[in-house]
Amino acid sequence: MRVACVGGGPAGLFFALLMRRAGDHRVDVFERSAPDATFGFGVVFSRLSLMRLRRTAPEVVTGILDGGARWEQVEVRRGGESLSTSGHGFAAVERREMLAMLRRHAEEAGVGLHYRTEADAASLLDRYDVVVAADGAGSRSRGAFPDGFGARVTPGGSRYAWFASDRVFEDMTFLFEDSPHGPVAAHAYPYSRDRCTFLVEMDGGSWERAGFTDGHTRGADWTDERAMAFASEVFAGHLRGGRLHGNGSRWLRFPQVSAEHWHHKNLVGIGDAVHTAHFSMGSGTTLALEDAAELVRALTAGDVLDVPAALAAYEEVRRPVVAGVQESAWASRRLWEAPEGHRDASLRELTLRLLTRAGQLSVRQMQRLDRDFERTAGSGFTALPGAPVRDLAELDGSLVEVAAPGGGAQDAAVLVERVRALRRARPEAEVGLVVPAPAADGAAVRHLAELVAEVVCRAPVDIVLAAPRPDDTGAGRVAQMVLAEELRLRTGTRTGYACRPQELEHGWTHVQAGRVDEVWTTGA
Ligand SMILES: Cc1cc2nc3c(=O)[nH]c(=O)nc-3n(C[C@H](O)[C@H](O)[C@H](O)COP(=O)(O)OP(=O)(O)OC[C@H]3O[C@@H](n4cnc5c(N)ncnc54)[C@H](O)[C@@H]3O)c2cc1C
């Protein structure tokens, strides 16, 4: 098989070396940059993702991790206070080192590596059996076939700048500080003995007030010295004399990339070229490497090469995995983009929000992961509510349902009239609006929350309840969490999270994290 790979980042190099190892295939990688030139500093891997990757290429993964750092703790600092929890299990490596290791393995495997070579996927399609678009979030390969891929690229609302610091933080440390322009956050974690990633994030409004420069228009090597000086000053108390370092570090917006199709003709996308996951989830590289491994499996599975079938099989396996991570990353990103929304939260609440921001962990699970949780960050939190919770059946006949988009009438006037009619018919009854979770999509959630806010403004209700989707299998949990939080913020009305009895620990976690006021069961 003749395979060309556009891009020599983690996805492209891992794919190329595994493909060569899988058989006597010709594999060419075209990378526009020099071999040791890359953006960023340390990247995080979770313990779970490492376990999965180890199965594919154990010695490569072990080699990558050898020079890196590992930690168990997550620390949150704000206003001179801090809280830590344990049992999280992360590792981080320098991106440059990881690429050097992958390059060495690729060379040994006999991959044709062509650095400083800009590639044009369209012109390669006739010369190779398969062309792999591994050219990152700004993929030109994907862009050459807009209808073929149906990609959607949405720039994030906040700005980030990726620095390193020589003051080493021992664990994953989230820092929250105020600047004259507004709140600023940093994610700091070690990736070697003497270096730490120091990723600074600012919401769009604060960033604009500060009058900073947008980094997108600058050359790849440019580091924004003003941004670096600003971050050094804001976080001086944490850096304690340590310095920040740049590597093309500047203010950028994280692009959320998704694509309707991951392949077109014999061109197939892997990694960031077809999907991104916000860096606060630390999953993009893992997804890229897993895509690479799955594509090799699909291409080399049968005795006879059937490219369309192999590409379809690859996409079928990877899509659900990626969708789950993207959903969590979407929820995680929201927390960083709206720091004002968390200003009133206590440090305990903020810590719990951070730990549960992806909608996966509950207090009960954290108690299991960290034996000290109940004494430290989790002091006062409980796995389940201490008293019986209310069930939606109690409000039978006095609930108005707001259908998810596409699921029925969404006219505020109609909903207002229904609420008023209920009030007239049952003047003594508690009246509520129940809102099933939509798809995990920012616009869909916003639309629903705005609609409900308008209804509540014109016809006040006693409670607003975020409910599971009617076909719920637990998969919509993240969207429901985000919806509940938005409803509470926008309606200013008592807000509940209604869940199946077996999901109670998650609902109760949201109450304790200050996302909602109450947890209810659906009786299902
Ligand atoms: C601030 C930040 C922090 C992150 N932190 C983490 C983390 O902690 N953990 C984690 O798992 N992920 C993290 N990520 C995500 C991670 O960087 C990406 O998911 C990962 O790099 C994707 O790998 P890739 O190979 O698909 O794309 P890339 O790494 O972007 O590689 C694409 C390559 O293609 C090359 N290229 C592009 N166009 C062409 C062309 N036309 N011809 C030739 N070459 C071309 C580029 O030069 C580049 O080398 C972070 C991302 C950001 C922005």
The ligand as an ORCA input file, in Angstrom:
! r2SCAN-3c Opt
* xyz 0 1
  C      -2.837     25.215     24.501
  C      -2.990     23.765     24.204
  C      -2.706     22.826     25.188
  C      -2.876     21.477     24.931
  N      -2.623     20.586     25.928
  C      -2.852     19.284     25.700
  C      -2.628     18.337     26.721
  O      -2.217     18.677     27.821
  N      -2.881     17.030     26.457
  C      -3.340     16.626     25.245
  O      -3.572     15.431     25.059
  N      -3.551     17.497     24.249
  C      -3.326     18.811     24.450
  N      -3.553     19.704     23.453
  C      -4.085     19.224     22.166
  C      -2.976     18.687     21.288
  O      -1.973     19.644     21.105
  C      -3.550     18.279     19.943
  O      -4.741     17.565     20.121
  C      -2.558     17.415     19.183
  O      -1.403     18.155     18.913
  C      -3.164     16.906     17.882
  O      -2.186     16.273     17.130
  P      -2.244     16.300     15.540
  O      -1.071     15.512     15.103
  O      -3.589     15.909     15.098
  O      -2.078     17.831     15.125
  P      -0.848     18.821     15.358
  O      -0.143     18.510     16.605
  O      -1.394     20.182     15.196
  O       0.136     18.499     14.156
  C      -0.163     18.865     12.842
  C       1.134     18.963     12.069
  O       0.839     19.165     10.697
  C       1.757     20.106     10.150
  N       1.121     20.672      8.956
  C      -0.018     21.402      8.897
  N      -0.333     21.681      7.628
  C       0.621     21.118      6.862
  C       0.839     21.056      5.458
  N      -0.013     21.613      4.599
  N       1.920     20.397      5.011
  C       2.789     19.818      5.876
  N       2.631     19.849      7.204
  C       1.552     20.481      7.696
  C       1.981     21.080     11.297
  O       3.189     21.785     11.140
  C       1.998     20.137     12.500
  O       3.296     19.682     12.782
  C      -3.346     21.054     23.665
  C      -3.600     21.990     22.661
  C      -3.433     23.340     22.926
  C      -3.736     24.341     21.851
*
